Amino acid sequence: MKSVVITGVSTGIGYATAAALCRRGYRVFGSVRSAHQAEPLQREFGETFTPLLFDVTDADAIKSAATEVTSALGGDGLSALVNNAGVSTPGPLSVQSPDAVRRHFEVNVIGVLHAVQAFLPLLCRPKGTPSPPGRIVNISSLSGRIAYPFMGAYAASKHALEALSDSLRRELLIYGVDVIVIEPGAIDTPIWDKAAHIRTAFQETEYGPVLQTVDLLAARRRAMPVATVTRRVIDAIEHRRPKARYVIPDQRLKYWLIPRMLPDRWLDRIIDKMLNFQAVRDDLK
């Protein structure tokens, strides 16, 4: 039986990926941050699922979990480590709390490093072992390549994750451990519920009028189903020659091809008009 560790399986992409891999016969070790999250998942996924209790910002807790997984595998290795746990708290960078920005990096970047360092020995294979080394799959975002207004902290952390992944992929050639990046666009997960705070949290700032016009419900309706990402994660784990990156844009032309083809200043002007920043500038005069 192949075994996989997935961080952040309580909801969203992590939950869907854990469910899909359990159905495919994998033994899944999935991280949650509290025992009350673990129990219902254990009941739902059954014997092929083992909850791991840790926060990705807690390096010692992850090391303990790695020891637990090592013992459970009894000498076998991992087929994959899926670094899915992440946070996204939108807001204008000029007024957003530095602690909120720092939290993005602690979870989305340093948390990945903690997991890689703890579980890497289980992904490597001793010389002469017939099974291939395991793989690392990092859940990034289109925001790791293109940064939009009010998503600066998240985008900066995902840009850092992209660089971290590239360096890791090249460094881990020594072990034969591959690193694959998944870059989804807008996905229909509970993370949208947490984004609604942006209207109230910054309503007293000069960005307040603009943020009131952001239609989160419409954006969520356009978001892709989480299964779209799950399929690519499975490809990254199982394909004999996986891509280094799987790009999954929700609207390929609008949110991927055009923003990457246009000169930066052109894209700036388009965003300026879309958000009607001119009205704000007029009020500030």
C-alpha positions in Angstrom: 0.0 0.0 0.0 1.3 3.4 -1.0 1.4 6.1 1.7 1.0 9.9 1.6 1.2 12.7 4.1 -1.0 15.7 3.4 -1.0 18.9 5.5 -4.3 20.7 6.2 -7.0 18.1 5.5 -9.9 19.5 7.5 -11.4 21.4 4.5 -10.9 22.4 0.9 -8.2 21.0 -1.3 -6.6 19.0 1.5 -9.8 17.3 2.5 -10.7 16.5 -1.2 -7.3 15.1 -1.9 -7.3 12.9 1.2 -10.7 11.6 0.3 -9.6 10.9 -3.3 -6.4 9.1 -2.3 -8.2 7.0 0.3 -10.6 5.9 -2.4 -7.6 4.9 -4.6 -6.2 2.7 -1.9 -3.6 4.9 -0.5 -2.8 5.1 3.2 -3.2 8.8 4.0 -1.7 10.6 7.0 -3.5 14.0 7.2 -2.7 16.9 9.5 -5.3 18.8 11.5 -4.8 21.3 14.2 -7.3 19.9 16.8 -8.6 16.6 18.0 -12.2 17.6 17.3 -11.3 18.0 13.6 -9.6 14.6 13.5 -12.4 12.4 14.9 -15.0 13.0 12.1 -12.4 12.6 9.4 -11.3 9.3 10.9 -14.9 8.1 10.9 -15.5 9.2 7.3 -12.3 8.0 5.7 -11.9 4.8 7.6 -8.9 2.7 8.4 -6.8 3.9 5.5 -6.7 7.4 7.1 -4.6 8.4 10.1 -4.9 11.9 11.5 -1.8 13.8 12.6 -2.2 16.5 15.1 0.0 19.5 14.4 0.2 23.1 13.2 2.6 23.6 10.4 4.2 26.5 12.3 5.2 24.2 15.1 8.4 22.4 14.0 8.7 20.2 17.1 5.1 19.0 16.6 5.8 18.1 13.0 9.0 16.2 14.0 6.9 14.2 16.5 4.3 13.5 13.7 7.1 12.3 11.4 8.3 9.9 14.1 4.7 8.6 14.4 4.5 8.1 10.7 7.9 6.3 10.6 6.7 3.9 13.2 3.4 3.3 11.5 5.1 2.5 8.2 7.4 -0.1 9.7 10.3 0.5 7.4 8.4 1.5 4.3 8.7 5.0 2.8 6.2 7.7 1.7 5.1 8.0 -1.9 4.4 11.7 -1.5 4.3 14.7 0.9 1.5 17.1 -0.2 2.1 20.5 1.4 -1.4 22.0 1.3 -1.9 23.9 4.5 -2.1 27.6 3.9 -3.8 30.9 4.9 -5.1 33.8 2.9 -6.2 37.0 4.6 -6.7 39.7 2.0 -6.1 43.4 2.6 -4.4 46.5 1.4 -0.7 46.2 2.2 -0.3 49.8 3.1 -2.6 49.4 6.1 -2.6 45.7 6.8 -1.1 44.5 10.0 2.5 43.3 9.6 1.6 40.4 11.9 -1.0 39.3 9.4 1.5 39.5 6.6 4.1 37.6 8.7 1.5 34.9 9.4 1.3 34.2 5.6 5.0 33.5 5.4 5.0 31.4 8.6 2.3 29.1 7.4 2.7 29.2 3.6 6.5 29.1 3.3 8.2 28.2 6.6 5.5 25.7 7.3 6.3 23.9 4.1 10.0 23.9 5.0 9.2 22.4 8.4 7.3 19.6 6.7 9.9 18.9 4.1 12.7 18.7 6.6 10.7 16.4 8.9 9.4 14.0 6.3 12.3 14.0 3.7 13.9 10.9 5.2 10.7 8.9 4.5 10.7 10.1 0.8 14.3 9.0 0.2 15.1 5.4 -0.6 18.2 3.4 0.5 20.5 2.3 -2.3 19.2 -0.9 -3.9 15.6 -0.4 -2.9 13.3 -1.3 -5.9 10.7 1.4 -5.2 11.3 4.9 -6.5 11.8 7.9 -4.2 8.7 9.8 -3.0 7.6 13.2 -4.3 6.9 16.5 -2.8 3.8 18.3 -4.1 3.4 22.0 -3.0 0.0 23.7 -3.4 0.8 27.2 -4.6 -1.5 29.5 -6.6 -1.7 31.6 -9.7 -0.9 34.4 -7.1 2.5 32.9 -7.0 3.1 34.2 -10.5 0.7 37.2 -10.7 0.0 39.6 -7.9 -3.3 41.4 -7.7 -4.5 44.3 -5.4 -5.4 43.3 -1.9 -3.8 39.9 -2.2 -0.3 41.1 -1.6 0.6 39.1 1.5 -0.8 35.9 0.0 0.9 36.6 -3.3 4.2 37.4 -1.7 4.1 34.2 0.3 3.2 32.1 -2.8 5.9 33.8 -4.9 8.3 32.7 -2.1 6.9 29.2 -2.2 7.6 29.1 -5.9 11.2 30.0 -5.4 11.5 27.6 -2.5 10.0 24.8 -4.7 12.5 25.5 -7.5 15.5 25.4 -5.2 14.3 22.3 -3.5 13.6 20.5 -6.8 17.2 21.2 -7.9 18.8 20.4 -4.5 16.8 17.2 -4.0 18.1 15.8 -7.3 20.8 14.3 -5.1 18.2 12.0 -3.6 16.0 11.6 -6.7 13.1 13.3 -4.8 11.0 15.4 -7.2 9.2 18.6 -6.3 6.0 19.5 -8.2 4.0 22.7 -7.8 0.2 23.0 -8.3 -0.9 26.5 -9.2 -4.7 26.8 -9.0 -6.8 29.9 -9.7 -10.0 30.6 -7.8 -11.3 27.4 -6.2 -14.6 27.0 -4.4 -13.4 26.2 -0.9 -14.3 27.7 2.6 -11.4 30.1 2.2 -13.9 32.4 0.5 -15.9 32.7 3.8 -12.8 34.0 5.5 -12.2 36.6 2.8 -15.5 38.5 3.6 -13.8 40.3 6.5 -12.0 42.6 4.0 -15.0 44.9 3.7 -15.4 45.6 7.4 -11.8 45.4 8.5 -10.7 48.2 6.1 -13.9 50.2 5.7 -12.5 53.2 7.5 -9.4 53.4 5.2 -9.2 55.1 1.9 -9.7 51.7 0.3 -13.1 51.3 2.0 -15.3 52.5 -0.9 -13.4 50.3 -3.4 -13.6 47.2 -1.2 -17.4 47.6 -0.8 -17.8 47.1 -4.5 -15.9 43.7 -4.5 -18.5 41.0 -5.3 -17.2 38.0 -3.4 -20.3 36.0 -4.0 -20.0 36.4 -7.8 -16.3 35.6 -7.7 -17.1 32.4 -5.7 -19.7 31.4 -8.2 -17.1 31.6 -10.9 -14.6 29.5 -8.9 -13.7 26.0 -10.1 -14.7 22.9 -8.1 -12.0 21.5 -5.8 -11.9 18.3 -7.8 -10.2 20.2 -10.6 -7.1 20.6 -8.3 -7.4 17.1 -6.8 -7.0 15.5 -10.2 -3.8 17.4 -10.8 -2.4 16.4 -7.4 -3.0 12.8 -8.3 -1.3 13.3 -11.6 1.7 14.8 -9.8 1.9 11.8 -7.5 1.2 9.0 -10.0 2.4 10.2 -13.4 5.7 8.6 -14.5 7.0 11.9 -15.7 5.1 14.7 -14.0 5.4 18.3 -15.0 7.3 20.6 -12.7 4.2 22.8 -12.5 0.5 22.3 -13.1 -1.2 25.6 -13.9 -5.0 25.5 -13.3 -6.5 28.9 -14.2 -10.2 29.5 -13.6 -10.3 31.7 -16.7 -7.2 31.0 -18.7 -7.4 34.0 -21.1 -8.5 36.6 -18.5 -6.5 35.6 -15.5 -3.5 33.8 -16.9 -2.6 34.5 -20.5 -3.4 38.2 -20.8 -1.9 39.3 -17.5 1.4 37.4 -18.3 1.6 38.8 -21.9 0.8 42.4 -21.2 3.5 44.9 -20.1 3.3 45.6 -16.4 2.2 49.2 -16.9 -0.7 48.1 -19.2 -1.9 45.7 -16.7 -1.7 48.4 -14.0 -3.9 50.7 -16.0 -6.5 47.9 -16.6 -6.7 47.2 -12.9 -6.9 50.9 -12.1 -10.0 51.2 -14.3 -11.6 48.0 -13.1 -11.4 49.1 -9.5 -12.3 52.8 -10.3 -9.3 54.1 -8.4 -9.8 57.4 -10.2 -12.9 58.1 -8.0 -10.8 57.6 -4.9 -8.0 59.9 -6.2 -10.6 62.6 -6.9 -11.9 62.4 -3.4 -8.4 62.7 -2.0 -7.8 66.0 -3.8 
